[in-house]
Amino acid sequence: MTVLTVALKYLRGRFVASALTSLSVALGVSLVIASGLLSRGIKQGFIEGTTDYSLLVGAKGSPTQLVLNVVFRMDVPTPNISYGTYRDLQDDPRVEVAVPVAMGDAFQGYRYVATTGGYFAALPWRRKTFAISQGRFFRDDPPEQPAYEAVLGADVARRTGLRVGDRFHEGEEMAEYPLTVVGILRSTDSADDRAIFISLASYWQMNEVSRKMQVKPLTAVLVRPKRMSDLAGLHRGFNVTAETQAVFPSAVLLNIFNVLSLVDEVLALLLVIVAIVVLLYLFVSMYSATLERKREIATMRALGARRATILGIVLLESCALAVIGGALGVAGGHGVAYLGASMLGGRGGPVANLFVVGALEPVVFGGAVALGALAGLLPAVLAYRTEVAENLAPLS
């Protein structure tokens, strides 16, 4: 019999113990893979979800709150700015594109985003493109004649069951202003999939304060300068006023990543502890098995098996347990990460595609096999040094 055949025979001979050992390795690998994938996915989701616009102008307050709310549909809306701020930006010769955004209430947990058709425009510098899967985009209706049209993000349509032509409203107080679904967006793999887009005119009429006070509030304006050299001047100009602030979404994103890095450090420490526990469990399992087989090993030696062969059998058995556990762990880690991403996505969290295999999986799998070899090293040496005469003596 070959070394591999004997090692597999040993694994089958202690099936329950082998299965439990492989399962412990799989659990450890799953935890490492899932945490790594979620961390990578969340960061990539933030990066991919950042606005294509270089500047975000909103009311004074927390820059992080402004970016999270306007770009990622998270957190609570910031105070409003006047429509005049948008007009000033629109007329500024340094500005190429200015898009107004007003964050409204929510329907079944999905926030209303009031804007203009310019939000969906296909521009050369945009990373994100919008396309209609059903229906059409809403019309930019005049303030005095709102059409109450809505375009649903892909997730909103899927989870609410709304279709083109359906009418809906949130609460009895909004029954007077029902919205009609005129379009459904294709998935963009961003926070826009979880938004309900309406025109500014519809939003202002639905908003009690703006309706009674005859004002046109906005949450923010997305700005793209004609030249990057104009960015600093625009940023400085809107930060010196008492009412507005201008923020760089990329700078806010960097601050978020700094916070996430602290979590990553704590997580890395926990994963090291998990790896040590798995290593000890695998070592104890192999050591116990070797002690139980000392008489069998001595018999093999007496029949002509070399010490190196015995060493190889034990090492191969330990590595086989790690390979099986590692493979199950990689698959299980992706499954756990997918469930975690679904939960985060349902709560509005930004998560990128987790099914792209990167450097993480081979490294973790290779690490698991290396730990298996390390855990089996001492038991293999013990088997290597097994004395034939001593272990074949009659049992008393």
N, C-alpha and C positions, 0 to 999 in steps of 0.2 A: 504493500500500500504506500501511496505517496504521503508526504508530510501534510498536504492540504486535505487529503482524504481522512487521515487520522484526526486532524484538528476538527473537521466537520463532524466526525463521529463522536468526538468528545462533546461538542456543542449539543448534538441531538441527545446524547446520553444524559445530560443534565438540562433538559429543555426548559423547565420552569425557571431555574436559576439563570440560565442564559437569556431567556426572554426578559426577565426582570432587570438584568444588568444592561441589556440593549435599550430597554425602555428608559432607564435612568439616564443613559447617554443621550437618547432622543429628546428627553425633556430638557436637558441642559442645552443641547444644540438648538432646540426650538425656541427657547428663551432668548438665546443670543441672536438668532436669525430674526425673530419677530421684533425685538427691540431695535436692532440695527436697521431693519427695513422701515419700521415706523419712523424712526428718527430721520432717516434719509428721505422718506416720502414726505414727511411734514415740512422739512426744509426745502425740498424741491417744489412742494406745493406752494409754499410762500414765494419762492423765486418765480415760478411760472405764473402765479396769480398776481404779481405786482403789475400795477397799471403800466400801460405803454406810454403814459404821460410822465414827463420829467418832474412836474410840480403839481402839488395839490394845495389849493387855497381854500381855507375854511375859517370858522370862527376861532377866536382865541380859546386855548384850552390845551388838552393833552394831544401832542402830535401822534402818539401811538394809538389813542382812541380814534382819532380822525382817520388814520390809514386803515385800521382794523375794521371800522364801520363802513367806510365808503368803498374800499377795495375788496375786503374779504367778507363783508356783510356780518361781521362779528361785533360784539360790544354794543353799547347803546349809542344812539345818534348824538352828535355834538350839537351845540346851539346853532341857530341858523345865521346865515349871512344874507345881505340884501341882494335883490336882483341887479341892483346898480353895480355891484362888484363884478358880476358876470359881464355886464355891458362895458365896464372899464377895460376888462381883459380882452373882450372881443374887439374893441376899438384900438387896443395897444398895437403899434406897428411892430413890436418885437415878438408878438404872439402869432404863431401859425394856426393853432387850433385851440379853442376853449370850449369845453363841453360842460354844461351845468348838470348837477345831480342833486336831487332832493330825496332823502331817505324817509319813507313813510312808515305806517304801521305794518302789521303782518297779517297774512291769511294762512291759517293752519300752520303757523310758524315760519312761513316764507315771506320775506320782507318785500314791500313795494319799493321799487326804485324808479323814481320819476326822472326823466331825462328827455333829450331830443333825439332825432334820428341820427345826428352826428355821432352818437355813442356807438352805433353799429357800423359806421362808415368803414369801408375797406381802404386803408391808407398804406402807402408803400412801407412805412417804417413800423407798422403794427405787427407784433408777433401773433396776436390772437385775431382770428377771423370769425365773424358771425355769419351764420347761414340759417335760413328757415327750412325746417323739415316739413312743416305743414302751415298753410295759410300765408300770411304776409306780416310785414312790420306795421306797427301802429302809425297813424298819421300825426304830424305835428299840427294839431288843431289850434285855432286861436283861443285865447283865454276866455272870451265871452261865449264860445260854443264848443265846450269839451265833448269829445265823442265817447269818452269812457271806454277806450279800447285797451286791451292788455295783451302782451306777448309773454309767454311763459318760458322759463328756463326748462331744460330737458328733465331735470330731476323733479321739478314742481309738477310738470305734466304727468310724469310716471307715477308719482306718489299720491297725487290728489285725484287722478283719474279725469281731470278736466280735458276737454277736447275743443277744437275750433268750433265756435258758435255757441258754446256754453256761456251762461251768465252766472256771476257769483258776487258775493259781498261778504264782508266780515262783520257779524253782529247786526242786531236790529237797527242800531243807530245809523248804519250805512246802507240800509235797504233802499233808501231814496237814490243812492248812487251806485247801482249795480254795474259791474264791469263785464264787458263781452270779450271773450278770448278770440283774437283775430289771427294769432300765430303762435307757433311753438318752435323754439330754437333747437338746432342740433347741439349735441353735447360739445362743450368747450373744455371740459375737464378743469373747470375753475368755479369760483363762487357764483359766477353768472348763471350756472345751471340751477342754482337754488334761489333765484330772484324772479319777481313778477314785475315786468317793465311796463310802465304806463307813461302817458304824456304829462308834461308839466301842467298843462291846462286842467287835465283831469285831477291831478294831485291837488292843485290849489283849490278846486271846487270841493273836493272831498275833505280837505283840511278845514276844520271849523274855524280856527284862528284866522287863516288867510281869507276865508270866505267872508267872515264878519268884518274884518279890519281892512279888507281890500288891499292886501299886501301880497307879494310874490316871494316867499321865503325859499332859500336854497340851503342845502347842507354844505356843498363844496363845489368847486369848479376844477375840472381836470385841465391842465395846461401843457401845451407843447410849444416851446419857443421856436422861432425860425432858425436861430443859431444857438449853439450851446453856450457861446460867450455871453448871451443875453440872460442866461439862467440866474446868475448871481444877482444881477440888477433887479430882476423880477422878485426873487426871493427876498432881497433886502427891502424893496419897496412895500411889499405887503406885510412885512413883519414889524415895520415901524408904526403902523396904525394901531389904534386902540381896539379895533373891532376884529381884525383879521390876522391870520397867520398863514405863512406859506411853508410847506414842508416838502422835503425830498423823500418820497416813499422808500428809496433804496437805503437812505440813512436810517430810517425808522426800522427797516428790515434788519439792518446790521445790529441794532440794539436788541431786537427780538432774538436774534441768533446768539448774542452774548448771554442772554438769560438761559436759552436752551443749552448752551455749552456747559453751564453749571449742572444742569440735569444730566447731561451726557457723562460728566465726570462721576457723579454719584452712581449712575447706572453702570458705568465701566467697572467701578469697585465691586458692585453687587455681582456682576458677571464673572469677575475673577474668583469671588467666593464660590459661585456656582461651579466653575471649572475645577476648583480644588476639591469640592465635595464629590463631584462626578469621578475625579481621578482616584480619590480614596475609596469610593464604592467599588470601582472597577478593580482596584488593587486588592481589596479585601476578598472580592469574589474569586479572582484568579489565584490568590494565595491559598484560600481555603480549598479550592479545587485541586491545587497541586499537592497539598498535604494529604488529601483524601486518596490521591492516585500514586503515592510514593511506591507502594508495592507493585502496582501495574507498571510504573515507569521502570522499576528495577527488573521486572520480567522482560520488558522490551530490551533493556540493556543486555540481559543475559542471553537473549535470542540474537544479539548481534547489532542492535541499534546503536549508532554512535552518539556521543554526548551532544554533538552539534545538531543532530537530528532531533533529539529531545528538546533542546533549546529552541529550535525553529518551530516545533509543534506548539509549544506553550505561547511563544510570541505571536504566531499566526492566529492562534485561538483568540488571544486578547485583541489583536488588530481586527479580526473578523467581527467581534462583538462591537467594536468601535465603528467599523464601516457600516454595519447594519443599523446601529443606533444613529450614526451621523446622517445616513440617507433618509431614515424616517424623520429625523429632526429637521432636516432642510425642508422636506415636504410639509411637516407639521408647522414649522415656523412661518412658511408662506400662508398657510391656512389661518393661523392665529393673527398674523399681520393683516390679512384680508378682513377678518372679522373686526379687528381694531379700527382699520381704515373705514369700514362701513359705519361703525359707531361714530367716529369722528366726523365723517362726511354728513351723517344725519344731523349732527349738531352744528354743522357749518364750518367744521375744521378743514383747512386746506391740506389735502393729501394727494400726492402724485401717483402715477402708475407704479404698483409694487411688483408687477410680474416681469419686470426687466431684470434678468440675472446679471449681477455685477461682480465686483471682486470679492464681495462679502462672503458669498456662498462657498466658493472654492477654498478661501482662507479658513473659514470656520470648519468646513468638512475636513480639510487637511490637518487642522489643529486637533480635531477629535481623534483622527487616526494616530497622530503623534502622541496624544495622551494615552491612547490605547496601548501603543508600543511601550511607552514609559511605565504604565501601570503593570504591564506584563513582564517587565525586565527582571525585577527581583524574583518573582515566582519562576521565571525561566531559568535564572541562575540557580535557584534552589533545586529545580528539576535536573539541571545540568550536573550538579554536585551530588546527586543521589547515589549512595553506595549500594551496590548490588547485594553483597553478602549480608549486610546489616538489615536490609529491608525484605530479604527473602527468607530470613530465619523463621522457623515455625512459630506460629502465634500461640502463646501460653494463656 
